[in-house]
Amino acid sequence: MIPKGKNAIVIGVSECRTTKDRDSYLVTYALGSCIGLAAYDPKSGVGGLLHFQLPDSNMDREMAESHPAMFADTGLQLLLTKMTRLGADPKRTMIRIAGGAQMIGGPKFAGLQGQSLPSEGTGVGKQNYLVIRKLLWRHGLMLEGEAVGGGQGRTLGLTIGTGEFWVTSPEPGAMAM
């Protein structure tokens, strides 16, 4: 549920933010085929949220250098680095994801510089999901919850003071993760 009386830190598309302010919550809106990844270290009280659009920074290395949060691989590394600087330990960090939907009528994707996504015919949302799962595994990080797929957009949030993760969508109600 969206917290009342807290300071909202809104994460836009291709952004990554971290905080240890117990009076704040992190939130990202409009997760269609994008993936939102929320992470929280309960011991340090550090939380972070990444909203990435695309699975692989090799699609456009220039864009990845200027906007690392746009891609799953460079975005995850950015998030982990920022959280570690605030005192988090990635090995005790809880992670939840949302998004990865197949948005009906969405644009066809051919890559940033004319390159195609791996497994053409698979939507960007599914590719984002498969890649982030693989990256988390490579980093030895456990995914503890997800709200992915389908055809609905979602909102993902993390309340820093309590460590509560939550998701809302156009479907009725909100759910804690």
N, C-alpha and C positions, 0 to 999 in steps of 0.2 A: 504494500500500500504506500502511496505517496505520503511521506511524513509531513505533519503539520508543524509549523513553527520552527522549521529548520532552514539553514542556508543552502539554497540550491546551487550546485555547480553543474552547469549544463555542458555536455560534451557534444559537439557537432560532428558532422560527417568528416571522417579522416582526422579526428582529433584524439588525443590521449591526455588525461588529467589524473593527478594523484593528490591525496591529502591525508592528513592525520587529524584534521579538525573534527572533533567529536560532535560539534553542533551542525555539521554539514551532511548533505547527501549528494551523491553523484548520480546523474541521470542522463540518458541519451534517448532521443525520440526518433521516430520514423525509421525503425529497423525493418527494411524490406528484405532485399537480398543481401544487404550488409550484415555483418555480425557485430554485436556488442559483446565485449568480454569484460566482466566485472571481477575484480580480484580483491581479496581481503586477508590480511595477516592478523589474526585475533590477538596475538601476543604484543605486537607493536602498535596495533590500532591503525595501521596504514591501509588505505584502500585506493584502488585505481580503476579506471574505466577506459577502455579503448573502443572506438567505433571505426572499424575498417571496412573498406569497400571491395577490395580485390585480393585474390589469393597470393600472388607472387610478385615480388619487387623486380624480378628479372624481366617483367613485361615492359618496364620503363625505368631504367636505373636513374636517370636524371630526376624524374618525378619522385622516386623513392628517396633520393638524397634530400630534396627540398620538403617533401611531405611523407616522412616515414610511416606515419599512422594510417596512411591510405591502404597499406598492404598488410596482410596477415603476418608475414615473416618479420619485416622490419618493425611493424607496429608492436608485436608481442615483445620483441627485444627492447624497444623503447619503454614500454610499460614496466617490464621487469627491472630495467636500469633505474627508472624514476622511483619505483617503489623501494628498491634496495637503498638508494640514497637517503630515503626518509626513515630507514631502519627496519624495513621488512625483510624477512627471509623467504625467498621463493619456495623453499621446501615445505614450509608450514602454511602456505597461502592457499586459501579456498578460492575456487574459480567456478563461475557460472557463465553461460553464454545464452544469447537469444538472437533471433533473426534468421538469416539463411532461407527466407521464404522464396517461393517461385511466384513472382508477381505477374499476374495475368496481364497481357498487353504491354508488358515492359519492353524496353528496347532490346534488340539483339546485340550481343556483345562480340566484338571482333578484336579486342585488345587495344591498348593505348597507341601503339605504333604499328598497327596492322597485324599484330600477332594474335593468334587464337588462344582461347583458354584450352587447357588440357581436356581431353575427352569431349570434344565438340558435341553439342546436342544436350549436354548436361548444363543446367542453368547455373548462373553465377552464384546464386545462393547455396546450391549444393556443393559447388567447388570450394567456396569459402568455408563451409562446414567441414568438408573432408580435409582440407589443408590445415585448419586450426587444430583439429583433433590430432593430426600427425605431428604438428609442431609442439603441442603440449606434451605428447608422448616423448618426443626427442629431448625435451627439457626436463623430463622426469616429473612433470606436473600432472596432478589428478584433476579431471573435470568432475565436479560434484553435482552439477545440475545443468539442464538445458531446456530451452523452449525454442525449438527450431523447426524449419520446414513449413509446410502448409502454404496458404496464400494470403495470410494476414500480416500486416505490419505490427510491430510491437514497440513498447517502451521498456527499457531496462534500467533499474536503479539499484543503488547500494546505500544504505544508511550507515554512516561511519560509526556513530556512537553505539549502535547495537550489532553491527555486522550483518544486518538483515538485507538479503537480496530480494528484489521483487520485479515482477513483469506485469504489464498491462497490455491489452490488445482491444480491438473493437468488439471482440466477443465480451459478453457480460462478465464483470468482476475482475479482480486482480488476484494474482497468486504469489505467495511467497515461494522462494526457491530454496 
